[in-house]
Amino acid sequence: MGKVLGIVGEYNPFHNGHLYHLEQSKKMTSSNYTVAIMGGNFTQRGSTSLIDKWSKAEAAIQNGIDLVIELPVLYTTSSAENFADGAIKILDSLKVVDYISFGAETSDVDILNKFADVLYHEPRKYKILLSHELSKGISYPKARENALMIYLNDIRKCVNVLSSPNNILGIEYLKALKKYKSNIMPISIARYESAYNDSSYSGNIASATAIRNIIKNNGFDILRRLLPSSSYSILIKNIKQGHIIPDISVFEKQIIYIALIEELNLQYRKSIYPMDVKNLETFVMVNELKSFTLAAQRLGYTQSTVSFQIKQLEKELSIPLFERIGHTVTLTNEGEKLLPLAQQILRLAAEATHICGNTAPEGLVRIAIAESLASWEFHSRFKDFHEKYPGIRLKIIATSTDEMFQMLGQNQVDIVYTLDRRIFNHNYVTAFEAPVDIHFVTGAGHPLAGQTQITLEQILEYPLILTEKNMSYRAALDDLLSQNGKETMPIMEVGDTQLIRNLLCQGLGISYLPEFVIAEDLAKGNLVSLPMTEIQPDIWRQLLYHRNKWISPELKCVIKYLQEE
């Protein structure tokens, strides 16, 4: 059946270093098939995996692994010895694996095997040396390293071997092979460019630690060159969907959250079931807006009603929920504990209502949106939206991309709809995205209309009517022209794309507009697109919300509506 290669990897995520190791291993062994033993949703050091095990397995398969087998979590989160023992036990039990390849700081398997022999058999002389070193009061790893160097009588080769986690893990693989009397042949691939746990990077290879730091800092341009394209696509998909855990602290927060829910369920079991859900909704809204007055406006209540609901909730729970000092409203410690439970109850109530179909969604949804998109999305479609969701009120704020995300971070809007360069940020969930075609466009009677090939120089010979500089596609145009040593001198700058279209139809110049703005006029023949390919800016429509945002039924309806083309 051909040679079978075994590899143990976490692939968290699968990067160019893993690809290098895989390709070198296949080359050295002339293997026909590759089996990977991979940790699941946890890593060998007990941390949570950046992405889920299914995504990691998908990346492995797309990059040349033929079969992925999950290493049980009992082994995955254990010591290096147990981790290696579980992996080798699985590979050996398959009875088809010919080689195991692991990454280390050295490609010299013989020196690693010398260590493994001593550590597996533990001869009496070694035990005495180890006991002597431990009596000096030094740590066990250092005592073991010293005892091995003395025992093997080869300090030059032995020095620093046990200081590397990858070398240690390689030695444990070799010990496990001896334990199971396995016929699997070991090979070692020396690490290339980046050291284990190295937070820096150079070239196209970086450690998983460096990659996770890059993700935290939103360095996606850098990330693209450090991962194979398929692995990059899988990672970006997880980021956009909010399905990553960048570090253990995030996971710990989730565990604490679940524990608090259970604690609060027990604490309030007698009183919480008869509780009016509307009171919990008011509680969450007052905390979100830090104001009884603003909460009343959002919910459509009087301020006295909001105050009564909060007092009723405080009475039912026998705890104070808010501190009111001057004009500030802040949660008490008890209120802080109740908040995650209240949010969960509201989510469940909303889901139950949606399933049962008893109540139409109602409430206010705040949208920060690019001005061009606002006109396009709601000019002809709002009537349809209102007929579908008569109880939903919209507050549309047309502003710049920077201002959008500032408002989103301060919870001043519920969702943003951008028209800009593509945005990647693990703090936000991408509900929808699509690339936008931008065209040089003019009236049907323009001298350039109908030509099959047009240069940028030809376009710049004619008057330009452009949007304002702060609009994304105008800024992208200016940037690209600047890179080519050119600049624009428009005869008019205006944010109103409808006005620009009217002027173009009168034969007054050339503009640079998104396809969705001019599609109707192009179809009618009022405007024509000029075939010029020298400038191709990367502009996207993106619908994003904060990953910690509660998705209310009315917000869910708006998202669904805006997702529809």
HELIX and SHEET records of a PDB file:
HELIX    1   1 ASN A   16  THR A   29  1                                  14    
HELIX    2   2 LYS A   53  GLN A   62  1                                  10    
HELIX    3   3 VAL A   73  THR A   76  1                                   4    
HELIX    4   4 ALA A   80  LEU A   94  1                                  15    
HELIX    5   5 VAL A  109  HIS A  121  1                                  13    
HELIX    6   6 ARG A  124  LEU A  134  1                                  11    
HELIX    7   7 TYR A  140  LEU A  152  1                                  13    
HELIX    8   8 ILE A  155  CYS A  158  1                                   4    
HELIX    9   9 VAL A  161  SER A  163  5                                   3    
HELIX   10  10 PRO A  165  LYS A  179  1                                  15    
HELIX   11  11 ALA A  208  LYS A  216  1                                   9    
HELIX   12  12 PHE A  220  LEU A  226  1                                   7    
HELIX   13  13 SER A  229  LYS A  240  1                                  12    
HELIX   14  14 ILE A  248  GLN A  267  1                                  20    
HELIX   15  15 ARG A  269  ILE A  272  1                                   4    
HELIX   16  16 VAL A  277  LEU A  289  1                                  13    
HELIX   17  17 PHE A  292  LEU A  299  1                                   8    
HELIX   18  18 GLN A  303  LEU A  317  1                                  15    
HELIX   19  19 ASN A  333  CYS A  356  1                                  24    
HELIX   20  20 GLU A  371  HIS A  379  1                                   9    
HELIX   21  21 PHE A  382  LYS A  388  1                                   7    
HELIX   22  22 THR A  401  GLY A  409  1                                   9    
HELIX   23  23 LEU A  456  LEU A  460  1                                   5    
HELIX   24  24 SER A  472  GLN A  483  1                                  12    
HELIX   25  25 THR A  497  CYS A  505  1                                   9    
HELIX   26  26 GLU A  515  LYS A  524  1                                  10    
HELIX   27  27 PRO A  553  GLN A  563  1                                  11    
SHEET    1   A 5 LEU A  67  LEU A  71  0                                        
SHEET    2   A 5 TYR A  33  GLY A  39  1                                        
SHEET    3   A 5 VAL A   4  GLY A   9  1                                        
SHEET    4   A 5 TYR A  99  ALA A 104  1                                        
SHEET    5   A 5 MET A 185  ALA A 190  1                                        
SHEET    1   B 2 TYR A 201  SER A 202  0                                        
SHEET    2   B 2 ILE A 205  ALA A 206 -1                                        
SHEET    1   C 2 PHE A 322  ILE A 325  0                                        
SHEET    2   C 2 THR A 328  LEU A 331 -1                                        
SHEET    1   D 5 ILE A 392  ALA A 398  0                                        
SHEET    2   D 5 GLY A 363  ILE A 369  1                                        
SHEET    3   D 5 ILE A 415  ASP A 420  1                                        
SHEET    4   D 5 TRP A 540  HIS A 546 -1                                        
SHEET    5   D 5 TYR A 428  PRO A 435 -1                                        
SHEET    1   E 3 ILE A 510  PRO A 514  0                                        
SHEET    2   E 3 ILE A 438  GLY A 443 -1                                        
SHEET    3   E 3 LEU A 527  LEU A 530 -1                                        
SHEET    1   F 2 ILE A 465  LEU A 466  0                                        
SHEET    2   F 2 MET A 492  GLU A 493  1                                        
END                                                                             
